């Protein structure tokens, strides 16, 4: 148990950052398989060439030259190919052999001693290693599995030496094990909650789609950007020109003209180039096409754009960066099959957050300000929308805990 916790502490930050991967073979692996099949059916001359090549490789290996085998962690692609073929090995096949170390608690590793030499070794089978890897991350990528296998012998050796020195009897070790146990259990609970939150039926997805049509209404947009200031040539001292209020007034007047011409049917690409020419910008003008966007994907002050009908042009929008003119080219609903994954993620995120908040609401943590400093947190969380009084500007510990728990929920919900 203690070794598993040490492995977890070492790899937790790395494993949590890894993206989820499926075990389906990649295109490159399929290509390798096809190439292998083609080589097997090759001509006798090709077979002879292969034998000559193999003999040359053996000769190079004998002279200390690299033979192309995977002997370290640097060749990640080869390591991935080897791990992709792991299913071909039987469950009891050795995948890690550690000469000189034997420990009955090493992830179930089989202990074998040489009676003649008093040496020992630990043998980890495929089944035993996969149990360890899956307990840390069921979707662990092949490259990370190799890192785990590389680190495991060192951890086993160090932990055995530490036990020989009695370090596992020290109070500090006992406290660290308590904390590691808390982390393991909390992580397992979070995974179970995520799994339960992701149990979403097709009926739930369809209901969300029908109840929230605005979230799946998309608009194909064009936009013209007009800078607020003109670009002037550098002075003799190479000092940048200062902002001129007269320039901003002139660019605002130009922006109004461009908006009027756009509303009259003017070409957005031509108007965008004209705006940059007037501003004295030598850079290429930006693409006016924004593609298809849903409500909420533009700045808050520009949300009126989504009230326009197709072929309509917006009023002139202004912010510190410049002036903007929009045009709606088309409007349509995202089909349910295309929105299904997005809805599933949204519902899972919402359910996970609700579960976290419900669970965290069962406790009321309080910190002693005489020890931790700062104002004493309120005993109850503040109602939604209510701000803390001036005398207690700090958020409660419970609110902070809820916020941290909510951040652990899936963050890919649509805004």
KOLSE-171166 format. One line per 8 residues: number of its first residue (from 1); for each residue x, y, z of C-alpha. Coordinates in pm, whole numbers, m for minus. Layout:
# residues N
NUM> X Y Z  ...
This chain:
# residues 415
1> 0 0 0  274 242 92  458 186 m238  142 241 m440  85 571 m260  442 677 m335  393 595 m703  67 788 m701
9> 230 1094 m546  508 1083 m806  284 1048 m1111  m40 1223 m1004  43 1562 m1153  169 1407 m1476  m117 1162 m1521  m392 1416 m1448
17> m254 1640 m1723  m262 1367 m1987  m551 1372 m2239  m786 1079 m2258  m683 832 m2530  m858 538 m2682  m697 204 m2739  m797 186 m3105
25> m502 142 m3338  m376 458 m3502  m342 515 m3874  33 478 m3846  m5 144 m3673  m245 24 m3946  7 139 m4204  285 m52 m4025
33> 66 m363 m4025  m6 m329 m4396  364 m276 m4469  452 m584 m4268  196 m790 m4461  331 m661 m4788  687 m751 m4688  582 m1104 m4602
41> 452 m1149 m4957  756 m991 m5124  976 m1149 m5389  1269 m1385 m5316  1509 m1107 m5402  1350 m884 m5136  1377 m1167 m4885  1743 m1204 m4967
49> 1791 m829 m4924  1621 m850 m4584  1859 m1124 m4474  2158 m921 m4585  2025 m616 m4402  1969 m819 m4084  2323 m956 m4102  2458 m602 m4141
57> 2261 m487 m3840  2399 m774 m3632  2750 m680 m3738  2692 m316 m3642  2553 m421 m3307  2865 m627 m3239  3076 m318 m3313  2884 m112 m3058
65> 2666 68 m3308  2296 126 m3236  2078 m158 m3355  1749 34 m3369  1598 m139 m3066  1419 51 m2793  1669 67 m2510  1577 397 m2346
73> 1310 660 m2309  1427 882 m2594  1253 689 m2874  895 761 m2779  736 652 m3113  901 309 m3091  795 283 m2728  436 354 m2831
81> 448 82 m3097  582 m169 m2845  311 m80 m2593  48 m105 m2867  145 m472 m2906  119 m547 m2534  m205 m740 m2585  m4 m1003 m2773
89> 180 m1099 m2454  19 m1351 m2219  m99 m1223 m1882  182 m1399 m1694  459 m1278 m1929  735 m1079 m1749  738 m712 m1848  977 m581 m1577
97> 1261 m781 m1425  1465 m619 m1148  1783 m804 m1056  1908 m746 m702  1578 m640 m544  1308 m861 m401  1009 m734 m211  690 m927 m146
105> 487 m603 m140  603 m477 m480  268 m451 m663  222 m826 m634  556 m893 m805  678 m1250 m788  990 m1293 m572  1256 m1539 m686
113> 1586 m1610 m510  1893 m1780 m648  1992 m2019 m370  2344 m2056 m499  2436 m1686 m512  2196 m1531 m256  2093 m1283 m528  1725 m1209 m576
121> 1507 m1052 m837  1158 m914 m869  953 m1009 m1173  649 m802 m1268  411 m968 m1510  199 m794 m1768  m115 m851 m1558  46 m711 m1242
129> 185 m402 m1419  m146 m325 m1587  m327 m346 m1254  m90 m83 m1115  m112 141 m1424  m491 116 m1444  m525 204 m1077  m337 528 m1146
137> m502 609 m1479  m716 362 m1677  m637 555 m1998  m265 598 m1937  m88 666 m2271  185 422 m2377  462 679 m2331  355 741 m1970
145> 329 367 m1904  691 340 m2010  785 625 m1774  606 445 m1492  790 121 m1573  1120 309 m1580  1057 475 m1243  920 167 m1069
153> 1254 m14 m1007  1405 296 m848  1101 342 m625  1112 m22 m525  1483 m4 m443  1453 322 m249  1147 206 m55  1318 m119 44
161> 1628 70 160  1407 313 354  1236 24 533  1573 m126 619  1665 207 781  1336 211 971  1208 524 798  862 368 771
169> 841 376 1151  898 750 1181  603 981 1264  667 1191 952  618 886 730  296 794 910  154 1144 855  252 1140 488
177> 79 806 445  m237 945 601  m233 1233 354  m162 1000 60  m453 781 167  m681 1086 176  m575 1179 m175  m629 829 m313
185> m976 798 m161  m1078 1150 m265  m957 1085 m619  m1150 758 m638  m1466 931 m515  m1426 1208 m773  m1392 951 m1050  m1707 774 m935
193> m1896 1104 m922  m1774 1189 m1272  m1889 850 m1399  m2231 892 m1242  m2266 1247 m1374  m2183 1121 m1723  m2468 868 m1721  m2689 1077 m1950
201> m2963 931 m2167  m3049 1034 m2521  m3381 1162 m2388  m3197 1399 m2153  m2987 1526 m2442  m3291 1584 m2663  m3478 1763 m2384  m3185 2000 m2324
209> m3167 2071 m2697  m3537 2159 m2715  m3534 2362 m2393  m3234 2575 m2494  m3272 2662 m2864  m3077 2987 m2829  m2762 2797 m2736  m2768 2608 m3066
217> m2862 2895 m3295  m2559 2993 m3502  m2494 3300 m3714  m2252 3334 m4005  m2092 3674 m3957  m1867 3926 m4127  m1692 4206 m3939  m1505 4524 m4027
225> m1249 4658 m3780  m1161 5028 m3791  m864 5138 m3575  m918 5436 m3346  m579 5594 m3420  m373 5654 m3727  m23 5521 m3772  233 5796 m3834
233> 591 5764 m3960  856 5735 m3691  1025 6061 m3591  1397 6121 m3634  1452 6008 m3276  1264 5683 m3348  1023 5770 m3065  670 5636 m3121
241> 410 5896 m3209  175 5997 m2929  m198 5940 m2955  m371 6235 m3112  m734 6312 m3014  m783 6460 m3358  m688 6126 m3513  m949 5942 m3307
249> m1216 6194 m3408  m1118 6155 m3774  m1123 5774 m3752  m1463 5782 m3581  m1600 5993 m3866  m1447 5748 m4113  m1600 5455 m3922  m1944 5610 m3950
257> m1900 5647 m4326  m1788 5287 m4359  m2086 5166 m4153  m2327 5360 m4377  m2170 5218 m4693  m2178 4866 m4546  m2546 4906 m4463  m2605 5019 m4824
265> m2461 4691 m4952  m2090 4772 m4971  m1836 4489 m4994  m1694 4416 m4649  m1352 4308 m4776  m1305 4628 m4976  m1428 4841 m4686  m1192 4667 m4445
273> m894 4743 m4670  m1005 5103 m4702  m1024 5136 m4322  m663 5020 m4287  m548 5250 m4569  m708 5552 m4403  m542 5457 m4071  m205 5439 m4246
281> m153 5072 m4159  80 4889 m4396  m8 4544 m4263  m250 4323 m4453  m609 4388 m4355  m774 4115 m4145  m1014 3858 m4284  m1369 3988 m4250
289> m1519 3639 m4221  m1583 3522 m3862  m1743 3195 m3963  m2041 3059 m3772  m2078 3173 m3410  m2334 3109 m3138  m2479 3360 m2895  m2238 3456 m2620
297> m1927 3411 m2834  m1884 3786 m2891  m1801 4052 m2629  m2091 4145 m2405  m2128 4491 m2562  m2161 4332 m2907  m2440 4087 m2825  m2699 4294 m3017
305> m2547 4149 m3332  m2737 3825 m3264  m3066 4016 m3283  m3008 4095 m3652  m3171 3910 m3938  m2975 3769 m4234  m2834 4037 m4469  m2872 4306 m4201
313> m2576 4524 m4094  m2520 4630 m3736  m2480 4972 m3585  m2128 5099 m3512  m1976 4937 m3203  m1691 5098 m3014  m1447 4974 m2752  m1093 5078 m2647
321> m945 4880 m2936  m1141 5039 m3220  m1472 5049 m3406  m1664 4748 m3541  m1934 4682 m3799  m2103 4340 m3834  m2317 4173 m4096  m2525 3856 m4060
329> m2497 3638 m4369  m2711 3346 m4253  m2874 3193 m3948  m2950 2830 m3870  m2981 2576 m3589  m2701 2330 m3515  m2850 1983 m3586  m2904 1767 m3279
337> m2656 1496 m3391  m2381 1759 m3418  m2470 1913 m3081  m2501 1581 m2894  m2143 1567 m2762  m2156 1931 m2658  m2482 1878 m2471  m2350 1565 m2302
345> m2046 1757 m2175  m2264 2044 m2055  m2501 1817 m1863  m2214 1621 m1713  m2047 1941 m1599  m2368 2077 m1449  m2445 1751 m1267  m2090 1718 m1140
353> m2092 2073 m1008  m2429 2020 m840  m2305 1699 m676  m1990 1872 m553  m2183 2165 m410  m2432 1933 m242  m2153 1730 m84  m1954 2034 26
361> m2270 2183 174  m2272 1911 440  m1964 2056 614  m1883 2395 768  m1506 2433 795  m1373 2715 1013  m1014 2835 1043  m875 2988 1360
369> m766 3343 1267  m536 3352 1569  m331 3080 1397  m390 3131 1023  m440 3509 1029  m703 3710 847  m1064 3775 937  m1274 3490 1076
377> m1488 3338 798  m1867 3348 836  m2025 3034 975  m2269 3011 682  m2213 3065 309  m2359 3388 175  m2679 3364 m34  m2630 3396 m413
385> m2580 3756 m520  m2508 3887 m170  m2165 4039 m110  m1970 4001 210  m1992 4301 449  m1696 4542 448  m1577 4416 785  m1540 4064 642
393> m1412 4102 287  m1269 3751 273  m1474 3470 123  m1566 3188 357  m1359 2875 365  m1667 2683 256  m1714 2905 m49  m1347 2860 m137
401> m1380 2483 m101  m1689 2480 m324  m1509 2688 m585  m1211 2453 m584  m1439 2150 m608  m1633 2304 m895  m1309 2361 m1085  m1246 1988 m1076
409> m1566 1930 m1272  m1546 1911 m1656  m1467 2256 m1789  m1573 2206 m2151  m1933 2321 m2113  m2042 2579 m2375  m2061 2936 m2258
